[in-house]
Amino acid sequence: MGIDFYTDFDPTYGQVVGLSPLVRRLVAKNPNPFTYTGTGVYVIGRGDVAVVDPGPSMDDHLDSVEAMLDPGERITHILVTHTHTDHTAGVAKLQERTGAPTHGFGPHGPVPDTHPLDMVSFDEYFTEDEKAEFNKAWADTPDELKREGPDTDFVPDIAVRDGDVIAGAGWTVEVVHTPGHTSNHVCFGLREEASLFTGDHVMGWATSVISPPDGDLFDYMNSLRKLLERADERYIPTHGPIITRPHEHVRAFLAHRQSREDQIVEALKSAPDDGQIAIKDLVPTMYADVDKRLWRAAANSVYAHLLGLQRQGRVEQQEDGWVLVDPTAASSSQRDV
């Protein structure tokens, strides 16, 4: 889709990597199709430091996080970009160990008991060998990593808002509210190094999943545009490598989302006689080159696009799928969203 992804990345599990005078990284050993090589945990500062997104709750991982510190250093701040468990599951244990307060936008948005996509199945597209392989990989996954998704338990000690400043010993972080992936997603801008910790909002290895109702496509697009107004020289996402051409990458993401929207509209234009197409029939074509284990996540993003098109008056949902209503209405890239 025209994105030059950043995929040259060695996680070096268990090894602390110094990225700059003020930033160190440790990658948790929780790789999967959603986390890439695992959750990157960052330490900001020297002496009294902040930890960004502590990652999973495994004790050996948290031991490694504490081992990132030099003698005499202590963790005084825990910064949370958003409430997905691959970022926040370890927060409570790390706080017990350090006493550091947590800083985040707020709790996760409501998670409905049922969801329109609950009945979507892609089983017919999986071979028996693929099912066996995926089931074995799941069985071999540690229990602490099986509950990845919305963290509805986390509530920050200190609720931050867009533009707030968090100051430590020799470091200053600005809060940038970037809803879309989740409603409470924030990025943290390290002013001393013109670096932005982007969480899952902008990653180098993949685009973000937008999962309604908490995730919102219009918010996500506006949050991407918001970053173009900033002068950050590099992005540091929670998963994968540093992004060294940030504005170029964001513009590619905006174009990618527009191309996904165009794909959906074209598919609806060529729909069968009743004009309806279901999400389960859109995803395998649109994401044919993507790991099938990510198709349910992709279905969330397709659903988010359809809701956006519905808000624009271009499509409507019917009993068996979605139908095109007004193909000439302005797209999300042409109107103020």
C-alpha positions in Angstrom: 0.0 0.0 0.0 2.9 2.4 -0.6 4.4 2.2 3.0 8.1 1.7 3.5 7.9 -0.4 6.6 10.7 -0.5 9.2 11.3 -4.2 9.7 15.1 -4.5 10.2 15.0 -5.0 14.0 16.8 -7.4 16.3 15.0 -7.5 19.7 18.0 -8.9 21.6 15.9 -10.3 24.4 17.2 -9.6 27.8 19.7 -7.0 26.6 19.4 -3.3 27.4 20.1 -1.2 24.4 21.0 2.5 24.8 19.3 4.5 22.1 20.4 8.0 23.2 21.8 9.8 26.2 18.3 9.7 27.8 16.7 6.6 26.4 17.2 2.8 27.0 15.2 -0.1 25.6 14.4 -3.6 26.7 12.2 -5.9 24.5 9.9 -8.3 26.3 9.9 -11.8 25.1 6.2 -11.8 24.1 6.4 -11.9 20.3 3.2 -12.8 18.3 1.4 -11.6 15.2 0.1 -8.6 17.1 3.2 -7.5 19.0 5.8 -8.1 16.3 9.0 -9.0 18.2 7.5 -8.1 21.5 6.8 -5.1 23.7 9.5 -2.5 23.9 9.9 -1.1 27.4 11.7 2.2 27.6 13.5 4.0 30.4 13.8 7.8 30.1 16.4 9.7 32.0 19.3 9.1 34.4 19.0 8.8 38.2 15.3 9.3 38.8 13.8 7.7 35.7 10.4 7.1 33.9 9.4 3.7 32.4 7.1 3.8 29.3 4.7 0.9 28.9 6.0 -1.8 31.4 4.7 -4.6 29.2 3.7 -8.1 30.3 3.3 -9.3 33.9 5.9 -12.1 33.8 8.2 -11.8 36.9 11.3 -12.6 34.9 10.5 -9.8 32.5 9.9 -7.3 35.4 13.2 -8.4 36.9 14.8 -7.4 33.6 13.1 -4.1 33.7 14.5 -3.3 37.1 17.9 -4.6 36.0 17.9 -1.9 33.3 18.7 0.7 36.0 22.2 1.6 37.0 23.3 1.5 40.7 21.5 4.3 42.6 18.8 4.8 40.0 15.1 4.5 40.8 11.9 4.5 38.9 9.8 7.6 39.8 7.2 7.6 37.0 5.3 4.9 35.0 4.0 6.3 31.7 1.2 4.4 29.9 0.4 5.1 26.3 -2.9 3.2 26.3 -4.7 0.3 27.9 -3.9 -2.9 26.0 -2.5 -5.6 28.1 0.7 -6.1 26.1 1.5 -2.6 27.4 -0.1 -2.5 30.9 -0.3 -6.1 32.3 2.9 -5.5 34.2 2.0 -2.1 35.6 0.6 -3.3 38.9 3.5 -5.5 39.8 6.1 -2.9 38.8 4.3 -0.3 40.9 4.3 -2.7 43.9 8.1 -3.1 43.4 8.9 0.7 43.0 6.0 2.7 44.4 6.1 4.9 41.3 2.8 6.6 40.3 1.2 5.8 37.0 0.5 8.5 34.4 -2.1 7.9 31.7 -5.1 9.5 30.0 -7.7 7.4 31.8 -9.3 4.0 31.9 -10.2 2.0 28.8 -13.5 2.8 27.2 -16.5 0.5 27.5 -16.1 -3.0 26.2 -19.5 -4.4 25.1 -20.4 -8.0 26.0 -21.3 -8.7 22.4 -19.9 -7.2 19.3 -21.1 -7.1 15.7 -18.0 -9.0 14.6 -18.4 -11.8 17.2 -20.0 -14.1 14.6 -17.5 -13.4 11.9 -15.5 -16.5 11.1 -12.7 -17.1 8.6 -12.4 -20.9 9.3 -13.2 -21.7 5.7 -10.0 -20.0 4.7 -7.7 -21.9 7.0 -6.2 -25.3 6.0 -6.2 -28.1 8.6 -2.4 -27.8 8.8 -2.7 -24.1 9.5 -5.3 -24.7 12.2 -3.0 -27.3 13.8 0.0 -24.9 13.7 -1.9 -22.0 15.2 -3.5 -24.1 17.9 -0.1 -25.5 18.9 1.4 -22.0 19.0 -1.4 -20.9 21.3 -1.0 -23.9 23.6 2.7 -23.1 23.9 2.0 -19.5 24.8 2.6 -18.7 28.6 -0.7 -18.0 30.4 0.4 -14.5 31.3 0.4 -13.6 27.5 -2.9 -15.2 26.5 -5.0 -12.4 27.8 -3.9 -9.7 25.4 -6.6 -7.1 24.6 -8.4 -4.3 26.4 -7.2 -3.7 30.0 -10.3 -2.6 31.8 -8.7 -2.7 35.2 -6.1 0.0 34.7 -6.8 3.5 36.2 -3.9 5.9 36.3 -2.9 7.5 39.5 -2.4 10.8 37.6 -4.8 11.5 34.7 -3.0 13.4 32.0 -4.4 15.5 29.2 -3.2 16.9 25.9 -0.4 19.4 26.4 0.4 18.4 30.0 4.1 18.3 30.9 5.6 15.6 33.1 9.1 16.7 34.4 11.8 14.5 35.9 15.4 14.9 36.7 16.9 16.2 33.5 14.0 15.2 31.3 10.7 16.7 30.2 7.9 14.9 28.5 4.9 16.5 26.8 1.6 14.5 26.6 0.0 14.3 23.1 -3.5 12.9 23.1 -3.8 10.7 20.0 -7.2 8.8 20.1 -8.0 6.3 17.4 -6.4 3.0 18.2 -8.0 3.5 21.6 -9.9 6.5 22.9 -7.3 6.9 25.7 -4.1 6.6 23.6 -1.4 9.2 24.2 2.1 9.7 22.9 4.9 11.2 25.0 7.2 13.8 23.5 10.7 13.9 25.0 11.6 17.6 24.5 15.3 17.3 25.2 15.7 14.9 22.2 12.8 15.8 19.9 11.6 12.2 20.2 8.0 11.0 20.4 7.1 7.7 22.1 4.2 6.7 19.8 2.9 3.5 21.5 0.7 1.8 18.9 -0.5 5.0 17.2 2.4 5.0 14.7 4.6 1.9 14.3 7.2 1.0 11.8 6.4 -2.6 11.2 2.7 -2.4 10.6 -0.3 -0.1 10.7 -2.5 0.2 13.8 -5.7 -1.8 14.3 -8.8 0.4 14.9 -11.4 -1.6 16.9 -14.8 0.1 17.4 -16.5 1.1 19.6 -13.5 2.3 21.6 -11.3 2.7 18.5 -12.5 5.3 16.0 -11.3 5.9 12.4 -12.0 9.6 12.3 -10.2 10.2 15.6 -7.3 8.1 14.3 -7.0 10.1 11.0 -7.1 13.4 12.9 -4.5 12.1 15.4 -2.2 11.3 12.5 -2.7 14.8 11.0 -2.0 16.2 14.4 1.5 14.7 14.4 2.3 16.4 11.1 2.0 19.7 13.0 4.8 18.7 15.3 8.6 18.9 14.8 9.6 15.5 16.3 12.7 14.2 14.6 12.1 10.5 15.4 9.3 8.2 16.6 9.9 5.5 19.2 7.0 3.0 19.0 6.3 0.3 21.6 6.8 -2.4 19.0 9.6 -2.5 16.5 12.4 -0.1 15.5 12.7 3.6 15.7 11.1 5.6 12.8 13.6 8.0 11.4 11.5 9.7 8.8 8.4 10.4 10.9 6.4 12.8 8.7 7.0 10.7 5.6 5.7 7.7 7.5 2.6 9.5 8.7 1.7 10.7 5.3 2.1 7.1 4.0 -0.3 5.9 6.7 -2.9 8.6 5.8 -2.7 7.5 2.1 -2.9 3.8 3.1 -6.1 4.4 5.0 -7.6 6.2 2.0 -6.6 3.3 -0.2 -8.4 0.9 2.2 -11.5 3.0 1.9 -11.2 3.0 -1.8 -10.9 -0.8 -1.8 -14.1 -1.1 0.2 -16.0 1.3 -2.1 -14.8 -0.5 -5.2 -15.8 -3.9 -3.8 -19.3 -2.6 -3.0 -19.6 -1.2 -6.5 -19.1 -4.7 -7.9 -21.2 -6.5 -5.3 -23.7 -9.2 -6.4 -27.3 -8.6 -7.4 -28.5 -7.6 -3.9 -25.6 -5.2 -3.6 -24.5 -6.5 -0.2 -21.1 -7.6 0.9 -20.2 -9.0 4.4 -17.0 -8.1 6.2 -16.0 -11.8 6.2 -15.9 -11.6 2.4 -14.0 -8.3 2.3 -11.1 -9.2 4.6 -9.6 -12.2 2.7 -9.3 -10.1 -0.5 -8.2 -6.9 1.1 -5.7 -8.6 3.4 -4.6 -11.5 1.2 -0.9 -10.8 1.9 -1.4 -10.5 5.7 -1.0 -13.4 8.2 -4.4 -15.0 8.5 -4.1 -14.9 12.3 -4.5 -11.1 11.9 -7.7 -11.3 9.9 -10.0 -10.8 12.9 -8.0 -7.7 13.8 -8.2 -6.6 10.2 -12.0 -7.1 10.4 -12.1 -4.5 13.1 -10.4 -2.0 10.9 -12.7 -2.8 8.0 -15.6 -2.3 10.3 -14.2 1.0 11.4 -13.9 2.1 7.8 -17.5 1.0 7.1 -18.7 3.0 10.1 -16.8 6.0 8.8 -18.4 5.6 5.3 -21.8 5.2 7.0 -21.2 8.5 8.9 -20.5 10.1 5.5 -23.7 8.8 4.1 -21.9 6.6 1.5 -22.9 3.1 2.8 -25.5 1.5 5.0 -25.7 -1.7 6.9 -28.4 -4.2 5.9 -29.3 -7.7 7.2 -26.6 -9.7 5.4 -23.9 -7.1 4.8 -23.1 -3.6 3.7 -24.4 -1.8 0.6 -23.2 1.3 -1.3 -25.6 4.2 -1.1 -23.8 7.2 -2.5 -20.4 6.5 -4.1 -20.0 10.3 -5.0 -20.0 11.6 -1.4 -16.7 13.1 -0.1 -14.2 10.7 1.2 -12.5 11.0 4.6 -9.4 12.5 2.9 -11.6 15.2 1.3 -13.6 16.4 4.2 -13.0 17.7 7.7 -13.2 14.6 9.9 
